[in-house]
Amino acid sequence: AGSKLREVFDKINNLLSGKPVQTEGQTVSVTQHPQGLEFVCYKLAEKFVKHGEGEVSFHRDSAFPIAVVLSGIWELHPRVGDIFLAHLHKKCPYAVPFYPARKEGTSMEEYQRMLGYEVHDSKVEEQDHFLKRMSGMIRLYAAIIQLRWPYGNKQGAHPHGLSYGWRWLAQMLNLEPLADVTAMLLLDFLEVCGNALMKQYGIQFWKTMFFIQKSYIPRIEAVTSSGQMGCLSRLKNFVQKCLQEEEIPLPKGILTPSFWRT
């Protein structure tokens, strides 16, 4: 509910502003310790990324309520946004976007961690689980760049707005595609913020969609094996349908004005 989200936002904002906050039966304040504020910024940013790789990966629509709170906090407390990006880029280098190359002397285990895989006791997580986590984090990022906290000042620019999404898409299309990962990331990104990018960039956006269909999807196909075609097929269908209808649908779960009256 919108009212519940406002409560969450106010509590986080009050904590970061140095006001006393009630939690689990006790009153806490960042002023209680010299590094209190820095610690809270760090843990809060880390928590938002965990929401992406956890909650959003299983409940895709949850990207929007989480993102709108973070967007508002970022606007008032830029330090949280900076640390959020640092956590996000470490956990999901594809949010940069960046495909780490394996350097000489780097162990396979260390390299897999650089790619975003979780490795415990030399056991690497399964591909499906890895893709789901990356998907959740990209969807959260794609939601953040288009949303603003509706009760904010609105005078300044979005602290990390659509221009960053436009840049992400352009950089992504300049990278050589990876099997499995690239098709999924592009589809997630376009599903979540394609509509907002279309409204903002118009003809330039449609030129990019045409480039994806004619040039980039064949390059993804070239590195994709027959067993990895699922996401690529969905990306092809999505792009084709959007180009035919000259429209990108609004993402599922987007917060409408009526949501804030709940």
C-alpha angles and dihedrals in degrees: 000000000000092000091053091051090052089053091052092047094048092049093051092043092049091049092050091045091059096253119139112261129196114231131161092347097310137088117240134182133182088228090071091083132032090235094036096111094045091049093049092048090051096047093043093052090047090051093053091053090049089054087055096051093039118028099024092047089059101030106034096186090061088075090083103055091042092046096048092054092048091047091055094045090048090054093053098033109031091180090069090053093050092050091044090057091048092052092043094050092048094049095038114023088180088073088068083041101243135138106206115225120219110251126209112276094022112128119232090244092053091046091052089053089051088054089055100259119141111236121191122176089346090304115125119213117253118270094243092055092046092051091048092054093047089048092053093051094047091048090051091049091048090051094048096055093058101039132081128188101258095218096052131107096265091194096109129052123275105275091232106010140166095296087071089053091050090050091048091053093048093048092046091055090051092059124087104253124250122218113257096357105063098049092048095048094048092048093048092047096047093045092053104038105009091101092052092046091049091054093046102042104026113176093015089057093050090050087055092050090051090050090051091052099044103033114012103044091055088053090052089048090054092061097037123096122216091258093056099053099105099089093036090055090051091049091050092050093046094050093043093050093047092050092047093049094035087225138099111213120237109261119260111258097024111157111251124200089256090061090068091057091061 
